[in-house]
């Protein structure tokens, strides 16, 4: 009798939730970039111009994080590899963003900053978790 493999449901749920949050963040960034919605603090055109590139990255990261989280629930082999890539990108980009905050650019009232913090923590811990438990996907 074959034993059913069991993935880490917490990591799967976190990846799905973070994927959805990145998609929401991407939509908001596209709205700012398209000048449909402009936050009161973004008065400089140079500030508004970066939202298009950030929205594209958030959209792709959110979509693939969502696909990977759903695939890992089904114990799909592609999901483990995709999860490693998505989690490493989340961790690396989040760490680089946090290094930029050291100079004082962290805004407590800007809610996407908290998504980045959570995504960085999940990205780093989840990456190593998948790396050490890869045998379950064989």
C-alpha atoms as one frame of an Amber mdcrd trajectory, in Angstrom:
protein
   0.000   0.000   0.000   1.356   3.386  -1.013   1.747   6.025   1.648   0.327
   9.435   0.712   2.854  12.224   0.882   1.935  15.266   2.944   3.337  18.688
   2.202   3.627  21.476   4.711   0.159  23.033   4.655   1.290  26.144   6.524
   3.880  27.005   3.868   1.336  26.292   1.126  -1.265  28.568   2.734   1.316
  31.307   3.293   2.425  31.141  -0.329  -1.176  31.394  -1.541  -1.954  34.311
   0.789   1.267  36.144  -0.090   0.582  35.503  -3.774  -2.854  37.110  -3.443
  -1.398  40.056  -1.508   1.253  40.581  -4.196  -1.495  40.564  -6.841  -3.467
  43.203  -4.903  -0.293  45.240  -4.474   0.401  44.969  -8.222  -3.078  46.237
  -9.067  -2.606  49.223  -6.747   0.819  49.948  -8.244  -0.594  49.773 -11.790
  -3.344  52.222 -10.777  -0.734  54.649  -9.455   1.455  54.217 -12.531  -1.509
  54.807 -14.879  -2.401  57.937 -12.868  -5.833  56.548 -12.013  -5.092  56.670
  -8.310  -2.365  58.821  -6.795  -1.496  58.619  -3.102  -1.232  61.948  -1.319
   2.450  61.401  -0.505   3.504  60.730  -4.137   3.787  64.218  -5.585   6.956
  63.744  -7.636   6.715  62.333 -11.179   9.943  60.376 -10.615   8.325  58.572
  -7.688   5.279  57.671  -9.783   7.398  56.333 -12.661   8.844  53.454 -10.611
   5.430  51.956  -9.910   5.093  50.431 -13.397   8.193  48.262 -13.048   7.380
  47.350  -9.447   3.837  46.411 -10.446   5.092  44.024 -13.116   7.421  42.300
 -10.658   4.674  42.107  -8.018   2.218  40.706 -10.569   4.582  37.960 -11.733
   5.736  37.089  -8.238   2.157  36.984  -6.959   0.921  34.804  -9.818   3.734
  32.246  -9.588   3.590  32.196  -5.793  -0.127  31.412  -6.054   0.433  28.676
  -8.657   3.252  27.132  -6.625   1.268  27.176  -3.376  -1.700  25.465  -5.028
   0.581  22.962  -6.791   2.321  22.038  -3.552  -1.036  21.088  -2.033  -1.341
  18.558  -4.856   2.263  17.375  -4.302   3.179  18.253  -7.888   6.869  17.958
  -8.760   6.900  21.261 -10.652   5.614  23.060  -7.552   8.707  22.267  -5.495
  11.071  23.707  -8.097   8.810  26.659  -8.723   8.489  27.189  -4.979  12.262
  27.294  -4.561  12.555  29.922  -7.290   9.661  32.049  -6.014  10.786  31.857
  -2.382  14.388  32.738  -3.265  13.237  35.763  -5.282  10.929  36.868  -2.449
  13.732  36.523   0.074  16.417  38.208  -2.023  14.281  41.116  -3.217  12.913
  41.652   0.277  16.370  41.699   1.822  17.549  44.231  -0.764  14.480  46.388
  -0.097  15.117  46.251   3.653  18.738  47.257   3.125  17.400  50.296   1.267
  15.184  51.108   4.254  18.250  51.486   6.477  18.784  54.902   4.902  15.476
  56.044   6.359  13.055  55.435   3.498  10.773  53.103   5.498   7.262  54.537
   5.760   5.234  53.095   8.628   1.919  54.118   7.042   2.626  52.469   3.661
   0.937  49.036   3.968   2.868  47.254   1.150   6.001  47.530   3.302   4.478
  44.999   5.690   3.750  42.620   2.813   7.428  42.856   1.869   8.510  42.115
   5.452   6.267  39.037   5.727   7.207  37.845   2.222  10.902  38.154   3.058
  10.551  36.091   6.230   8.437  33.439   4.489  10.795  33.483   1.496  13.950
  32.851   3.507  12.483  30.298   5.930  10.378  28.592   3.251  13.335  28.313
   0.879  15.417  26.448   3.429  12.412  24.352   4.487  11.850  23.189   0.900
  15.563  22.656   0.403  15.811  20.368   3.436  12.550  18.491   2.746  12.879
  18.033  -1.021  12.735  14.219  -0.723   8.969  14.351  -0.222   8.568  15.498
  -3.848  10.509  12.568  -5.373
